[in-house]
Amino acid sequence: MKQINVKIFSSAVLKYIAMLTMLIDHIAASGLIFLLIDAGMSTRLYFISRMIGRIAFPIYVFLLVEGFVHTKDIKKYIIRIALFALISEVPFDLAFYNTVFDIYHQNVMWELLICMIMLCCIRKYQEFGVVFVGAACFIAWFLKFDYEYIGVLAVAAMYFFRERIIYRNISAAIIFAFEPTAFFGLIPINMYNGKKGKDLKYLFYLFYPAHLLALFFAKHMLQ
């Protein structure tokens, strides 16, 4: 009997899935959905969209770890994330909080940046891995990064158990237990075939601030 190959998704496909589910989530989270659809239907779609959106973050976490493990230039990788964290902050605050800067909420790129630095420290000083994870959790919580310490723990689990799929899945499911639909993000992750695919690298980064600005302007045009 011929076995069915379920390893069909390249990293590029995973990126597109993450971007799409994130967009669906942010249409709801930004409040745009309430301007597009009547009140009764929009409330139901709001919760459905937010649940679909939970799929995105586990995929982003997985891709961050994959990028860290396979990148040829970690410094450029970190600089790129830091640059887009800066670029995305104003669009993030405009889209979700209708202000140029909200000190109590920082965009998710900052979370990915601190996680990348944490991974670099762990790789260099493995014996202090728990200390670095704890420090990153504190920074993410104290500075109010999106996902706070949950994102840090997810990245750590994906990294430490990257060769042990069962442990990776169990730890991720536990970490995201507060958002059960995030578990569905593990399905495409487990279908990853290890290939890069047709990847538009900078589209992946530009999409984040660009779609946030688009949501902000769309809301103001419809109000």
N, C-alpha and C positions, 0 to 999 in steps of 0.2 A: 504494500500500500504506500502510495506516494505521500510524504509528509507535506503539510501546508506550511509554507514559510511566512511567519508572522512578523519577521523583522523587515518591515517594508518602508519605514520612515527614516529619511535622512535628517541631518540636523537642520537643513533648510526647511523641510516640511514641518518639523517641530516648531521652528520659529514662526512660520505662518499660522500654525494652530494657536500658538501663544498670542500672537498679535490680534488675531480675529476674536478670540475669547476675551482678551483684555478690552478690546474696543466695545464689545457687547456689554461688558461690565461697566465701563466708564460712561457709556451713553445713559445708563441708569444712574450710576453714582453721581454724575454731574448734575442730574436733574433734568437733562434734555428730554428724557423719555416722557416727562409729564407735560412738555410743551408740544410733543408730536402726536400724542394719543389721548383720547378722552379719559377722564379721571378714573372711572371704574376699571377699564382695561389696563391703563398704565400702571396702576398699583400692582396688579397681578404680574404684569410683564416686568415690573421693577424687580420683584423678588426672584423671578425666573432668570432674569439677566444677571443679577448678582450671583446666583448659584452657578450659572455657566461661567462667569468670570473667575470663579475660584480655581478653575482648571489651569489658568495661565501661569500662576506663580510657581507651582512645582516644576513646570517645564522650564521657566526662566532659571530657576535654581539649578536644575540638571544641566542646562546649557552653559551656565557659568562655570560649573565644575569641569565639564568637558573642555571648555575653552581654556581653563587654567591648566589642565593636564596636558593639553596638546599644543598650546601656543608656543611659537618659536621666540617670541619677544614679550615677556611678561610686563616689562616697563611700559611699552606702547599700549598694551592691553589696559593697564591700570590708568594711564593718562587718558585714554579714550573714554573709559567709564567716568572718570572724574570730570572731564570736559562736558559730557552729556548730562551729568548730574547737575552741573552749574547751569547749563543751557535750559534744562527742563524745570528748574525750580519755579520760575515765574509762571510759565504755562500751567504747571501743576496747581499752584495756588489760585490762579485765575479760574481755572476750570472747575475746581471743587469748592473754593472758599471765596470766590469773587473779590480777591484782593491780590495786590502785587506780591506781598510776602506775608506768610503766616508762620510765626515762630513756633507754633505748636504742632506743625505737620511738615515733614520733609518728604520729597519724592523718593520712589523706590530705588532709583539709581544710586542714591547715597548708601542704601542698604547693601546693594551689590558691591559698591566700592569697599566698604568696610569688611565685607566678607572676602573679597579678593585679597586684601592686605592680610587678613587673618590666615588665609590659606598659604600665603607666602611665608608667614612666620611659622606656621605649623610644619611646612616642608623643610625649613631650615633648622628648626629646633623642635623636633618631634616630641621630645620628652616633656615639653611644656604645652602640649596641645590643649589640654583642659583649661589651662590658664588663659590661653589666647581666645578660646571659645567664650569663656566667661567674660573676658574684657570686652570682646566684640558685642556680646549680648548687652552688657551694661551701656556701652556707647550708643548702640542702636535704640535702647530704651530711653536713655537720658536725653538724646538729641531728637527723639520722636520721629525716627525714620519710619517710613511705611513698612508695616509688618513687624517692626521692632525686633525683639529677641527671637520671635518665631522664625523669621527669615534666616537668622544666623544659625539657629539649631538645625534648620532644614539643610542649609549648605554644608554644615559640618557632617550631618548624617550621610548626605549624598557623597561626600568626599571620602569619609572613613569606610563606607560600605560600598564603594563604587565597583568592587570586584565581587561582592556578595549580594546578588540581586534580591534574594529573599529577605535578608536583614535590611537592605535598603528600603524595600517596600514596606516592611513592618514598621521601621522607625519613622518613615515619612507619614504613614497612616496615623501613627500615634501623635506626631508633632502637629499634623493638620486636623486632628480630631475635632477641634472647635469649629471647623468648616468642612463638614463631611464630603461635600461635592468636590473638594480639592483632591480627594482620592482618585477621581476619574482622570486627573492629570497624569497619574501613574500608568494609565493604559497606553497612551502614545509613547511615553518614555520607555516602556518595556517592549515597544515595537521598533525601537531605534536600531538601525542596521550598522551603525558605526561609520557611515559615509557622510561626506559634507553636502553633497547635492548641489543644485544650482542656487547659490547663495549670493544675494545682494547685501553684502556685509553692512554697509552704511545705511541701507534702508531700515535694517533692524534697529539701529540706534536712532535715526532721524524720525522714525515713525512715532516714537514715544512723545517728544515735545510737539511734533507737528499735529498729531491727532488731538492732543490736549488743547492746543490753540484753536483748532477747528471746532471743537466742542464749545469752547468759550464763546467764540464769535457766532456760532449757530444759535446758542441760547439767547444772546443779545439781539439777534436779528428776529427771533420769534417772540420775544417778550413784548 
